[in-house]
Amino acid sequence: MKIHELRELTVEELGKRGRDLRQEMLTLRLQKATGQLENPFRQRVLRKEVARIETILTERRKKIEA
């Protein structure tokens, strides 16, 4: 997802998406360990998307605190 698409989501939706992505990252790590990983680039994409989500959530928390 693009950053502007992520910014349109609610906090709950971002949390759910983050959990889903982390679960997929775990699955990919297990596939890598067993030699079944077909698309190693997907790991990088997931890491970056999780970082984007965490950044947006942090921005929103700071906005609420201020």
C-alpha positions as CSV (number, residue, x, y, z in Angstrom):
1,M,0.0,0.0,0.0
2,K,1.1,3.5,-0.6
3,I,1.6,5.9,2.3
4,H,-1.4,8.1,1.4
5,E,-3.6,4.9,1.4
6,L,-2.3,4.0,4.8
7,R,-3.0,7.5,6.2
8,E,-6.6,7.1,5.3
9,L,-7.1,4.1,7.5
10,T,-8.2,4.3,11.1
11,V,-6.0,3.4,14.1
12,E,-7.9,0.1,14.5
13,E,-7.5,-0.8,10.8
14,L,-3.8,0.1,10.9
15,G,-3.3,-2.1,14.0
16,K,-5.0,-5.1,12.3
17,R,-3.0,-4.6,9.1
18,G,0.2,-4.5,11.1
19,R,-0.7,-7.7,12.9
20,D,-1.5,-9.4,9.7
21,L,1.8,-8.3,8.1
22,R,3.8,-9.5,11.1
23,Q,2.1,-12.8,10.9
24,E,3.0,-13.0,7.2
25,M,6.6,-12.1,8.1
26,L,6.7,-14.9,10.5
27,T,5.5,-17.3,7.9
28,L,8.1,-16.1,5.4
29,R,10.9,-16.5,8.1
30,L,9.8,-20.1,8.6
31,Q,9.7,-20.8,4.9
32,K,13.2,-19.3,4.6
33,A,14.5,-21.5,7.4
34,T,13.1,-24.6,5.7
35,G,14.3,-23.6,2.3
36,Q,10.8,-23.1,0.8
37,L,10.9,-19.4,0.4
38,E,10.0,-18.5,-3.2
39,N,10.1,-14.7,-3.1
40,P,12.7,-13.3,-0.8
41,F,11.9,-9.7,-1.9
42,R,8.5,-10.0,-0.2
43,Q,10.3,-9.9,3.2
44,R,11.8,-6.5,2.4
45,V,8.4,-5.1,1.2
46,L,6.7,-6.3,4.4
47,R,9.3,-4.8,6.7
48,K,9.0,-1.4,5.0
49,E,5.2,-1.5,5.2
50,V,5.2,-2.4,8.9
51,A,7.6,0.5,9.4
52,R,5.3,2.9,7.6
53,I,2.3,1.7,9.7
54,E,4.3,2.2,12.9
55,T,5.3,5.7,11.8
56,I,1.7,6.7,11.2
57,L,0.6,5.2,14.5
58,T,3.4,7.1,16.3
59,E,2.5,10.4,14.5
60,R,-1.2,10.0,15.6
61,R,-0.2,9.2,19.2
62,K,1.9,12.3,19.4
63,K,-0.8,14.4,17.8
64,I,-3.2,13.2,20.5
65,E,-0.7,13.9,23.3
66,A,0.0,17.4,22.1
